[in-house]
Amino acid sequence: MEEKSRSDLIVEELKRRKGQGSSAALEEEKSKFVIFTLGEALYAFPGVEVKEILPALEIFPVPGAPKTVPGVINNRGDIEAVIDLQAFLGLPRSKTSVGSRILMTEKGGVRSGMLVDTLVDVVDLPQSSIKPPLATLDDATRELVAGETVCQGRSVVVLDLSRIIETLGTHAR
Amino acid sequence: MRAEHPQAEDTVPAELPLLLFHAAGVALGVEAAAVESIVDAEQARRDGIACRDLAELIGLARTPARAPQKSLLLRGRGERCWFGIDSLDEIVTIPTAELQPLPEPLAQFKAPRVFWGGIVRENRVVLLVDVDRLQEPAATAIGTR
């Protein structure tokens, strides 16, 4: 059998590596993210946690509820609570407009409407693109952030829905 | 999903009569069975009936400040008390299947525990008031007795 030249071996190795690279790229899992604005900044929830995107329905106030929960909505006959994410994150409140949306989220059996300024996009992002939250975030906000990513050249803060719901629970005690 | 009234007995009736009204612009309801009497607030004032402002009790701000227009005599946990409200809407009989619990995370909060659930009526949410809990907090009495 003819012995392979060194160059043949190199070419074979390059082909093998290239093949591995392409399959790894194919295998990299992508997840959906629902991107929205709060004020000027971009935020996101994992798509799997957003069950429905509603227009800014009339919010019926519930006396005694904290300011982070402005009230309840009638979602096709179901009464659902609405959380004001801006108030919750301590951001200055923008006025609810026609572009405002309520994202119906569900996590751990808790369904809540999240009031956001505008819906930007629903995108597929590779899991590897989600980086840990910036160290410069204050501790309280950092606890509510699952990570950060970049979409269309802009930084997007991915929120941790479980932590938001847990933190709301602590407000209650 | 069915709301659990705090006083719910083992046998839940198929329908529940409710008195619907407004207080400080918010649509509210109570079990009709808890309502003993309804009079004009002005009449109650003339008769010197001590009356608690329901809106104030549950933390609703009156904007603009306006005295209650109607007074309800409600009976809860053996006690009877007059409450001032804005206006009466109607008495309705609602199938219990249409009663909904207060959604999470609101159900966790202490303050809205005065509400035990809600119904959707003409596309609007009506919060149901627990008469027993209504009498728990201290309130500013209006009137002389």
Contacts between the chains, C-beta under 8 A, distances in Angstrom:
chain1	res1	chain2	res2	distance
A	58	B	124	7.8
A	60	B	26	7.5
A	60	B	27	7.4
A	60	B	124	6.8
A	60	B	125	4.1
A	60	B	127	7.6
A	61	B	26	6.3
A	62	B	102	7.7
A	62	B	106	6.0
A	62	B	112	5.3
A	62	B	115	6.8
A	62	B	127	6.5
A	63	B	26	6.6
A	63	B	58	4.5
A	63	B	59	4.7
A	63	B	60	4.8
A	63	B	111	7.5
A	63	B	112	7.1
A	63	B	114	7.9
A	64	B	58	6.2
A	64	B	59	4.8
A	64	B	109	7.1
A	64	B	110	8.0
A	64	B	111	2.8
A	64	B	112	4.7
A	64	B	114	6.8
A	65	B	106	5.9
A	65	B	109	6.1
A	65	B	111	6.7
A	65	B	112	5.4
A	66	B	109	6.7
A	69	B	105	6.9
A	69	B	106	6.0
A	69	B	109	7.5
A	72	B	102	7.9
A	72	B	103	6.5
A	72	B	106	7.1
A	72	B	118	6.8
A	72	B	125	5.2
A	72	B	127	8.0
A	73	B	125	7.4
A	74	B	120	5.0
A	74	B	123	5.8
A	74	B	124	6.8
A	74	B	125	5.3
A	77	B	120	5.4
A	78	B	100	7.1
A	79	B	100	4.8
A	79	B	102	7.7
A	79	B	103	5.8
A	79	B	118	4.8
A	79	B	120	6.6
A	79	B	125	5.5
A	80	B	103	5.3
A	81	B	102	8.0
A	81	B	103	4.3
A	81	B	104	6.7
A	81	B	105	6.2
A	81	B	106	4.8
A	83	B	105	7.5
A	110	B	104	4.7
A	110	B	105	6.6
A	111	B	103	7.0
A	111	B	104	7.1
A	112	B	103	7.6
A	112	B	104	7.0
A	112	B	105	6.5
A	165	B	105	6.5
A	168	B	105	4.5
A	168	B	108	7.4
A	169	B	105	6.4
A	169	B	108	5.6
A	171	B	109	7.4
A	172	B	105	7.0
A	172	B	108	3.9
A	172	B	109	4.6
A	172	B	110	6.7
